[in-house]
Amino acid sequence: MSECERKKTVRIEDRHDRWRFTCPRNHRSWEPTNHHFWCSKCARVEGVDGVFDELRDKRSGDLLQRDEVLLLTPAGPYDRDLDRREGPA
């Protein structure tokens, strides 16, 4: 089984996936970053960091680590080359 087949696919610009996958505090205002996620609603709460490492799958209740999801955009995978870089090109 390939690495992509083991990961949960999240289409980050798809309305249904945005309702299904949330930050750990159940907000849908999250965005991917290079190696984690960031939630704008969490970031507005005093004493709460907007950075997090797991998405909640509202359907199953599972928390998925950043490396357990394949983030897709209309242009293709969000981070297809980020983890493959060893150093400066």
SULGITA-V638246 format. One record per residue. N is the residue number from 0. RES is the residue in one letter. PHI is phi in degrees with one decimal (999 if undefined). Layout:
# SULGITA-V638246
N;RES;PHI + N;RES;PHI
This chain:
# SULGITA-V638246
0;M;999 + 1;S;-74.9 + 2;E;-59.5 + 3;C;-64.6 + 4;E;-71.4 + 5;R;-82.9 + 6;K;-90.9 + 7;K;-82.6 + 8;T;-82.6 + 9;V;-125.2 + 10;R;-86.7 + 11;I;-69.1 + 12;E;-106.7 + 13;D;-95.4 + 14;R;-57.6 + 15;H;-67.4 + 16;D;-67.7 + 17;R;-65.8 + 18;W;-79.2 + 19;R;-79.4 + 20;F;-106.3 + 21;T;-130.9 + 22;C;-71.8 + 23;P;-59.8 + 24;R;-94.9 + 25;N;72.5 + 26;H;-87.7 + 27;R;-103.8 + 28;S;-96.5 + 29;W;-89.5 + 30;E;-137.3 + 31;P;-77.5 + 32;T;-125.3 + 33;N;-54.0 + 34;H;-133.4 + 35;H;-157.6 + 36;F;-127.0 + 37;W;-141.0 + 38;C;-117.6 + 39;S;-68.0 + 40;K;-67.9 + 41;C;-63.4 + 42;A;-64.7 + 43;R;-82.0 + 44;V;-87.4 + 45;E;-60.9 + 46;G;82.9 + 47;V;-115.2 + 48;D;-85.0 + 49;G;-76.4 + 50;V;-87.4 + 51;F;-150.9 + 52;D;-113.0 + 53;E;-131.9 + 54;L;-97.1 + 55;R;-94.0 + 56;D;-88.3 + 57;K;-64.0 + 58;R;-70.8 + 59;S;-99.5 + 60;G;85.5 + 61;D;-70.4 + 62;L;-100.7 + 63;L;-108.1 + 64;Q;-63.7 + 65;R;-54.6 + 66;D;-82.0 + 67;E;-97.8 + 68;V;-120.3 + 69;L;-107.3 + 70;L;-89.0 + 71;L;-111.5 + 72;T;-118.9 + 73;P;-58.5 + 74;A;-86.8 + 75;G;127.2 + 76;P;-60.2 + 77;Y;-61.6 + 78;D;-122.3 + 79;R;-59.3 + 80;D;-110.6 + 81;L;-61.3 + 82;D;-80.7 + 83;R;-90.9 + 84;R;-77.2 + 85;E;-95.6 + 86;G;-177.6 + 87;P;-60.6 + 88;A;-75.9
